[in-house]
């Protein structure tokens, strides 16, 4: 029973991490780091995929997992905005160096 409690705490911590990372994605762009949101988006998408494989029975954990989709959406919106504004190339397209532009 103690191990289950520890596992629930660990999973809750991962979900809280995703929430904090969504805030970091927004703040990174504000601070001028337009590449970090893409890295965060990739990590949180993998985290989301992993949680979807679980059969969560803990009500608090289940509610927190339901909130993960909003974190994913928020981060994807940041990546979309950064891409649209030209601060980051679309995923899969390599960024041109400054030397090539001159």
N, C-alpha and C positions, 0 to 999 in steps of 0.2 A: 504494500500500500504506500509506503514511503517513497519507493521508486516512481510510482505513478504520479505522486505529488510533485516530485522533482522534475519529471518529464513535462507535466502541465506548466510548471513555472518556467521551464526552459522554452517551451513553445510560446508562452505568453510573452516572454522576453523577445523572441524573434519577431513576433507581431508588433510589439512596441518599437523595435528597431526599424521596421518598415515604415512606421508612422513618422519616426524621427528622420529617416532618410528622405521621406517626401518633403519635409520642411527643409532639409539640407539642399535638395535639388533646387528649390526656389531661391534659397539664400546664396547658392553657388553662382547662379546667373547674376544676381545682384552684385556679387563681389567680383564679377568678371571672368569666372571660370565656366565657360560654356561647354566644356567637354565632360565635366563631372556628371551632369544629369543623365547622359546616355549610359554611363557606367552604372549609375544607381538604378536606372530603368531595367537594365539587363539583370542585375542582381535580384531586384524585387520581383521581376517576372519569374525568375527561377524559384524564388521562395514561394510565390503564389502557386506555381505548378506543383511544388512539393506538398504544400498544404492541401491542395485539391485531392491528393491521393489518400489523405487521412480520413478516418471516420471519427470525427470529433464528438465525444459524448459530454464533455464538460460544457455547461451552458455559457459560462463567462468566456471560455476559450472560443466557443462557436460564434458568439457575438463579436468578439474581437476579430476573428477570421472574416466574418462578414464585412467588417470595416476595411479589410485589406484591399478589397476591390476598389474602394475610393482612393486609397493611397496609390494604387497602381494607376488609376485614371489621372490623378493629380500629377504624377511624375510623367506620364505619357503626354499630358498637355504641356508641361514645361519643355520636354524634348521637342514637341511639335512647334511650339513658339520659337524656340532657339533655331530650329531648322528653317522655319519660314522667314525669320529675320536675317538669315544668312550667316549667323554666328557659328553654325555647325553644319557640315555637309549631311545630306540624308544618309541614313544607315546603309552601309555597304559601299558607299562612295568614298574614296580616299580624299583626304584634305590636301589641297594644293599648297605648296610651300610659298612663302613670300617671295623667294628668289625667282620663281617661275612667273609671278605676276608682273615683275618689273621688266 
